[in-house]
């Protein structure tokens, strides 16, 4: 960029000032685009596996493609929860999507230590359920709540309620077919900030659909959508996911 700018400056006595300003703008934009293209990808660990969802198809395959597009991220996927502690050593953002148990004490400890260190976490769909009665600290401290039920699979509206937050910026309200989770915040947890709400089409009830957890150290984002391809292949969902990972990684 410096050499290009010098060339423009040397020629400045032969060019109108408005042309010089325009050339400088183009050089700056070009160099910025190159820098963005070759910036270091975000290292993401996706943890999947469990019941009632096709984790391999929608998380291992489609979400990985969404996140690795244009070298935005480098993704590692595992459904072996015993491997979490090992993989977190080389991870920027942990993306939990599983509803299978995490019985390994070292894995549980590593997740909480990851959060304590101020790292990024994204919680997807099934990971926002009350899955594990023997691990209440997960829902209380990392999720600040959870879901114990949902509407039958069907179409509903997702309304953006905070369009200025990095997760939802430039995303308009949309509709899709999915499971509308009845997420409820736990008053004993750190609390949440709702960015988008899912609206029950019959009763008009509203539930958090995209939100962040007010964790004291970590950046934790949550997306309650994601049962199948109607969500994962939707442009709005894909942008939300990339925004969530970008925002979660920004603390580092």
N, C-alpha and C positions, 0 to 999 in steps of 0.2 A: 504493500500500500504506500510506503514512504517513497519508493522510486517512482511510482505512477504520479504521485502528488507533485514531486519535484519537476517532472517533465511538464506538467500542466503549468506550474509556477513559472518555468523558464519561458514558456510560450505566452505568458500572460500579457506581454506588451503588444502582441499581435491579435488578441482576441477580445471581444466585448466582455464586460464583467458578467453579464447574465449567462453567457456561454460557459465561462470559467466556473461559476457557481454550479451550473448544471453538471459539468464534467466531474467536479469534486463530489457531488452527491452520488453520481453513478459509480465512481470508484469506491466510495465508502460502502454503498449498498452491495456492490459485488464482493468486496472483501468480507463483509458481514455474512453474506450468504455462504461463502466458502467456509468460513469459520464454523457456522452452524452445521454445515454438512459433515464436517470432520470432527466435531466435538466428541468427547468420550461417551459411548453409550452407557445408559443406566443399567446396572446389573440387577436383574429381577429374579427372585426365586418364587415360582408358583408352586403351592402345595395343594394338591387335589386328592380325589378319591373319596369313596363313600357310597351312599345309596341315593336313589331317586333322580339322579342326574347323570348325563353322559359327560363325565369330566374329561376323558381323553379327547372327545370330539370338540367340545366347546372351549375348554380351558387350555388343554395341552396343545391343540392344533390352532383353533381360530384366534383365541386371545394372544397366543404366542405370535401369530402372524401380525396381528394388530400392533403389538408392542415392538416388534422387530422391524416394522416397515420404516424405510429410510434410515436404518441404523439407529433408531431412537433408543432401543434397549437391546441388551443381550439377555436372553431368557433361559433359565434352567427350570425344568418341570420335574417334580417328584411326587409320587403317591406313597412313598415310603417315609412315614413320619419319623421314624428313627434316625433318618439322615439329616433332619432339619438343623441340628446343632452344628454338624460338619459343614454344611453348605452356607450357613449364615456368615461364616468367616469371610466369604468373598461376595457378599450381597449388599446392595445399596437399599433395595426395597423388597420387603417380604409381602407377597400377595397370597393371602390365605383364602382358599375357596372351598376347602374340604368340610364334610360333615362326619367323616370317619374319625374315630377316637385318636387322640394323641396321648397314649398312656406312658410314654417314655418321660421320666422325670427330667432327664438332661435336656430333652427337646423343649419341654415346658419352661424350664429355667432359662434356656437360651433365648426363647422368644421374649420373655420378660426382660432379660438383660439387653437384648437388641433394642427394645423400647426405651429402657433406662438410658442407653447411650445416645438417645436422640435420633435414632434411625427412622426410616420411613416404613409404614405398614399400610397396605390396602386390604380391606375386608370385603369379600365378594359373596353375595347371595347366601349360599348354604352356611357360610362361616358366621352369619349374623343370627343364626338360630340358637336356641338354648340346647346345644347338642350334648353337653357333658356334665352330668350331675356331680361327678367326682372332681370337677375343676371349675368351681363357681367364680374363682378369681378372674378367669378369662373374660366372662361376660361382664362382670362388675367393673374391672379396671381397664380392660382393653377395648371393650365394645360399649360399655356404659349402658347396657341393656340387652335387648334381643327380641326375637320373635318366637311365639309358641303356636302360631297359626297363620293361615293365609287364605285368601279367596280362591275358589276354583280357578284353574287356568283360564284366562280370558283377557279381553281387551280393556284397557283403562288408560287414563290420562296421567302424565307426569308433568307437574307444573314447576317451573323454575321459580324459586322464591328469592334467590340472591344471585343476580346476574353479574355481579361485580367480583365475585370470588374466582380465583384462578381455576377451580374445578369446573365451574359452570359458565365461565365467560364465553360469549359468542355462541352459546347453545340456547336454542329456543325451546319452549315447552313442546312436548311431543306425546304421541300415544303409541302403544304397542300391546302385544299379547304376551302375558307373562303371569307369574304368580305374584299377587299383591300381598307382600309381607305385612303382618300386623306388628311392626316394630314398635316397642315401647321403651322409653328411656328409663334407666334405673336411677332413682334419686340418690342412691348411695355411691354412685359412680362419679366420674369427673364431669359428666354432662356432655351434651352434643350441640352442635350448631347445624340446623337444617338448611340445606341449600336447594333441595327439590323435594316435593311431596307427591305421593301417589294418591289418586282420588278414586274411591269406590264409586263406580258408575251408577249404582242403585241407591245407596244410602248417603252418598256424598261425604263419607268419612275420609279423613286425610291421615296419612301415615308417612313418616320420614322415608324417603327413597334414596336420596343422596345426601350425605352429611359428613361432618368431621367430628372426631372425638376430641374433647378438650383435655387431652393428656398433658401432664406437666412437663414431659421431656420429648416424647416422640411426636411426629406428624402422622396421624392416623386418619385415613379416609375410608368411607364406607359406601358401597353401591349395592343396594338391596335387589337390584334387577339381575337377571341372568339365568333363568331356567333352561332356555334352549336357544336355538338360532334366531328366533324372532327378536331376541335382545342382542346376542353376540354379533350378529351380522348387520345390525342397525347402525347407521353412521353416528347418530347421537350417542349411543352407548360406547362406540369405539372411541369417540372423542372424549367422553367422560373418563374412560379407562386411562387413556394416555395422559389426560390432564391430571388425574389422580396420582399416577405414578410420578409425573413431573413435579407436582406439588410436594408429594411425600419425600422425594429425593432432594428437594431444595434446601432442607435443613442441614445438609452435609457439606 
